[in-house]
């Protein structure tokens, strides 16, 4: 009996044992990783299948590249009529508008209306003209999104206006997976939707989940590791997509208020209770720039921020003591 018990323990079958199971797939055109704590492999696979099904469900609600989604219907009818859509989408759009107001338009889901005059594939040889830049953002403006929650409709005022969930959608998906899996009895896990990371619970050994933050100036090296428990983190960066003109670096993240790319920063990591909020704020803070962005974050309770500027200098919000988490 003792020998049998020993064999079971060695193979991880001891009573009340929990295991960590991880799956990586490509979803939403990006890497997707789900890590769950479960009592056995069968339960873990079921949790992962549920998570993937939830991604696909939300994709068919908020995607602007699938022509049949409610969001695409809103875009098709811009300047024409209001469109009735599910309450879930209405509420996401309402929260997005609130963040737009909070960030004074530095975050704006109507960015999809922008004429794409900036190319970040190496083909640009000169800056667009000031006139072209100004014209490129004429149709952008969260103030022109009309939501009627009672009728469950959304209307875009101008023809040619479009909504895109690129700055908030992946964070929303990570949050929804967390809620779903917790409701199904998954006590702990980590969701990584292309860099939008949400966690809940602890690992079976009692340790918190950990996330490493890289300095984009040295992408192979993690300079700080942060423990996460029921916390989310998201990083917005321009270290791979940017152009340089007259010695100035222009990121692929555009300030839709001006039409010019954001400058000054190469990465912004935001810590928040929800991934949706971290996702949207990371974009907004990146657009605001180093000083304005950090001042803004320091006024938000419960939000943490790590910035890396173009010179590789790391700055943190008041509530993050980098020395505690930094690697030597």
C-alpha positions in Angstrom: 0.0 0.0 0.0 2.8 2.4 0.9 4.6 1.6 -2.4 1.4 2.3 -4.4 0.8 5.6 -2.5 4.4 6.6 -3.2 4.0 5.8 -7.0 0.8 7.9 -7.1 2.5 10.8 -5.4 5.4 10.6 -7.7 3.1 10.8 -10.7 1.1 13.7 -9.3 -2.0 11.7 -8.5 -2.1 12.4 -4.8 -5.4 13.2 -3.2 -6.7 16.8 -3.7 -3.7 17.5 -6.0 -3.9 20.4 -8.4 -1.9 20.8 -11.6 -1.0 23.7 -13.8 -1.9 23.2 -17.5 -1.0 25.6 -20.3 -2.2 25.9 -23.9 -1.0 28.2 -26.6 -3.0 28.8 -29.7 -3.3 31.6 -32.3 -6.6 33.6 -31.9 -7.6 37.1 -33.1 -4.6 36.9 -35.4 -2.3 37.0 -32.3 -0.8 34.6 -29.8 -3.2 33.5 -27.1 -2.1 31.7 -24.0 -4.3 30.2 -21.2 -2.8 28.7 -18.0 -5.3 27.1 -15.6 -5.1 25.3 -12.3 -7.2 22.2 -12.3 -7.7 18.9 -10.4 -6.7 16.9 -13.5 -5.8 17.2 -17.2 -9.4 16.4 -18.3 -10.8 19.4 -16.2 -7.9 21.6 -17.4 -8.7 20.9 -21.1 -12.4 21.7 -20.5 -11.5 25.0 -18.9 -9.2 25.8 -21.8 -11.9 24.8 -24.4 -14.4 27.1 -22.5 -11.9 30.0 -22.7 -11.3 29.5 -26.4 -15.0 29.3 -27.1 -15.5 32.6 -25.2 -12.8 34.3 -27.3 -14.7 33.3 -30.5 -18.0 34.4 -29.0 -16.7 37.9 -28.3 -14.8 38.1 -31.5 -18.2 37.6 -33.3 -19.6 40.5 -31.3 -16.8 43.1 -31.3 -14.6 42.4 -34.4 -14.5 45.1 -37.1 -12.9 42.7 -39.6 -15.7 40.1 -39.6 -18.4 41.7 -41.7 -21.3 40.1 -39.9 -20.6 41.3 -36.4 -22.8 43.9 -34.6 -19.8 46.2 -34.5 -19.5 45.9 -38.3 -23.2 46.7 -38.7 -22.7 49.9 -36.7 -19.8 50.9 -39.0 -21.7 50.0 -42.2 -24.5 52.3 -41.1 -22.4 55.3 -40.1 -24.0 58.6 -41.0 -27.2 56.8 -41.9 -29.1 55.2 -39.0 -28.9 53.8 -35.5 -28.3 50.1 -35.2 -29.7 47.8 -32.5 -27.0 45.7 -30.9 -26.6 43.4 -27.9 -26.4 45.1 -24.5 -23.0 43.7 -23.9 -21.6 45.7 -26.8 -23.5 48.8 -25.7 -22.0 48.6 -22.3 -18.4 48.1 -23.7 -18.8 51.1 -25.9 -20.2 53.2 -23.0 -17.1 52.3 -20.9 -14.8 53.1 -23.8 -16.4 56.6 -24.1 -15.9 57.2 -20.4 -12.2 56.4 -20.8 -12.1 58.8 -23.8 -13.5 61.5 -21.6 -11.1 60.7 -18.8 -8.1 60.8 -21.1 -9.4 63.9 -23.1 -9.5 61.8 -26.3 -6.0 60.3 -26.0 -7.9 57.0 -26.1 -10.7 56.8 -28.7 -12.4 53.8 -30.2 -13.4 55.8 -33.3 -9.7 55.7 -34.3 -10.7 53.2 -37.0 -12.2 56.2 -38.9 -8.6 57.5 -39.5 -7.1 57.5 -43.0 -4.0 55.4 -42.8 -1.5 57.8 -44.2 1.4 56.6 -42.0 3.1 53.3 -43.1 5.3 51.4 -40.7 6.5 48.7 -43.1 9.6 50.5 -44.2 7.9 52.0 -47.3 7.6 55.6 -46.2 10.3 57.9 -47.5 8.9 61.2 -46.3 6.4 62.6 -43.8 2.9 63.2 -44.9 2.0 66.8 -45.5 0.4 68.8 -42.6 -2.8 69.1 -44.7 -3.0 65.3 -45.2 -2.3 64.7 -41.5 -5.1 67.1 -40.5 -7.5 65.6 -43.0 -6.7 62.0 -41.9 -8.5 62.4 -38.5 -11.5 64.5 -39.6 -14.0 61.7 -39.0 -12.5 60.6 -35.6 -14.2 61.7 -32.4 -15.8 59.8 -29.6 -18.2 62.8 -29.1 -19.9 61.6 -32.4 -20.8 58.2 -31.0 -24.5 58.3 -30.0 -25.6 55.5 -27.6 -29.2 55.0 -26.6 -29.1 52.3 -23.9 -32.9 52.2 -23.5 -33.4 51.4 -27.2 -30.1 49.4 -27.3 -28.8 51.3 -30.3 -25.6 52.9 -31.5 -25.3 55.6 -34.1 -22.2 57.1 -35.7 -22.9 60.7 -36.7 -20.7 61.0 -39.8 -20.6 58.8 -42.8 -17.3 57.0 -43.0 -16.9 56.9 -39.2 -15.8 53.5 -37.8 -15.3 52.0 -34.4 -12.4 49.6 -33.7 -11.8 47.7 -30.5 -8.1 47.3 -31.0 -7.2 49.4 -27.9 -9.7 47.7 -25.4 -11.1 44.5 -27.0 -8.3 42.1 -26.0 -8.4 43.4 -22.5 -12.1 42.9 -22.4 -11.7 39.3 -23.7 -9.1 38.5 -21.0 -11.5 39.8 -18.3 -14.5 37.8 -19.6 -12.4 34.6 -19.7 -11.5 35.2 -16.0 -15.1 35.7 -15.0 -16.3 32.7 -17.0 -13.6 30.2 -15.7 -14.1 31.4 -12.1 -17.8 30.7 -12.5 -17.0 27.2 -13.7 -14.9 26.4 -10.6 -11.4 27.2 -12.0 -9.7 28.5 -8.8 -6.6 30.0 -10.4 -5.3 30.9 -13.8 -3.5 33.3 -16.1 -4.8 34.6 -19.5 -2.5 36.2 -21.9 -4.2 37.7 -24.9 -1.3 39.0 -27.0 0.3 40.8 -24.0 -2.9 41.6 -22.2 -2.5 39.6 -19.0 -5.2 38.8 -16.4 -4.7 36.6 -13.3 -6.7 35.1 -10.5 -5.9 32.9 -7.6 -2.5 31.4 -6.8 -0.4 28.6 -8.2 -0.8 25.2 -6.5 2.4 25.7 -4.5 0.9 28.9 -3.0 3.0 31.3 -5.0 1.6 34.2 -6.9 1.7 34.4 -10.7 4.6 36.4 -11.9 5.0 38.6 -15.0 8.4 39.9 -16.3 8.7 43.4 -17.8 11.3 43.9 -20.5 13.1 47.1 -21.4 12.6 47.4 -25.1 16.2 48.6 -25.5 17.3 45.1 -24.5 14.4 42.8 -25.4 16.2 39.6 -24.3 16.5 40.8 -20.8 13.7 41.1 -18.2 14.6 44.0 -15.9 11.8 43.5 -13.3 9.4 40.7 -12.2 6.1 41.5 -10.6 3.8 39.2 -8.6 0.2 39.3 -9.7 -2.9 38.2 -7.8 -6.3 39.1 -9.2 -4.5 41.8 -11.1 -4.0 42.7 -14.8 -1.2 44.2 -16.7 -0.9 45.4 -20.3 2.0 46.9 -22.3 1.7 49.3 -25.2 4.9 49.7 -27.2 6.4 51.2 -30.3 9.7 49.3 -30.2 8.9 47.3 -33.3 6.7 49.6 -35.4 8.0 53.1 -35.9 9.5 55.5 -38.5 12.3 58.1 -38.1 12.3 61.4 -39.9 14.9 64.2 -39.3 16.2 62.3 -36.3 12.8 62.1 -34.6 11.1 58.8 -33.9 7.4 58.4 -34.6 5.5 55.5 -33.2 2.7 53.4 -34.8 0.4 54.6 -32.0 -1.3 57.7 -33.5 -2.7 60.6 -31.5 -6.1 60.7 -33.2 -6.7 64.3 -31.9 -3.9 65.6 -34.1 -3.1 62.8 -36.7 0.5 62.7 -35.6 2.2 59.6 -34.1 3.0 59.6 -30.4 6.6 60.5 -29.6 8.8 60.3 -26.6 8.0 56.9 -25.2 8.8 53.4 -26.4 6.7 51.4 -23.9 4.0 51.9 -21.3 3.0 49.1 -18.9 -0.2 49.6 -16.9 -1.3 47.6 -13.8 -5.0 47.7 -13.0 -7.8 45.5 -11.5 -9.2 44.8 -15.0 -7.3 44.1 -18.2 -9.9 46.2 -20.1 -8.9 49.3 -18.1 -5.2 48.5 -18.3 -5.5 48.0 -22.1 -7.3 51.3 -22.7 -5.1 53.4 -20.3 -1.9 52.0 -21.8 -2.8 53.4 -25.2 -4.1 56.7 -23.7 -1.0 57.2 -21.5 1.3 56.4 -24.4 -0.4 59.1 -26.5 -0.2 61.6 -23.6 3.5 61.2 -23.4 5.9 60.9 -20.4 5.2 63.8 -18.1 1.4 64.3 -18.8 0.9 60.6 -18.8 2.6 59.9 -15.5 0.9 62.9 -13.9 -2.4 61.5 -15.1 -1.7 58.0 -13.7 -0.6 59.3 -10.3 -4.1 60.8 -9.9 -5.8 57.4 -10.5 -6.3 55.3 -7.4 -5.2 51.6 -7.8 -3.4 52.2 -11.2 0.3 51.5 -11.6 2.6 52.4 -14.5 6.1 51.7 -15.8 7.3 53.8 -18.7 10.4 53.5 -20.9 11.4 56.6 -22.9 13.3 56.8 -26.1 16.6 57.1 -24.2 15.9 53.8 -22.4 15.2 55.6 -19.1 12.6 53.8 -16.9 10.0 55.8 -14.9 7.4 54.5 -12.5 4.2 55.8 -10.9 4.4 56.8 -7.2 2.8 53.5 -6.1 5.5 51.2 -7.7 8.8 50.7 -5.9 10.9 49.3 -8.7 13.8 48.4 -6.5 11.7 45.7 -4.8 11.1 43.9 -8.2 14.2 44.8 -10.2 16.7 42.3 -11.3 20.4 43.0 -10.7 
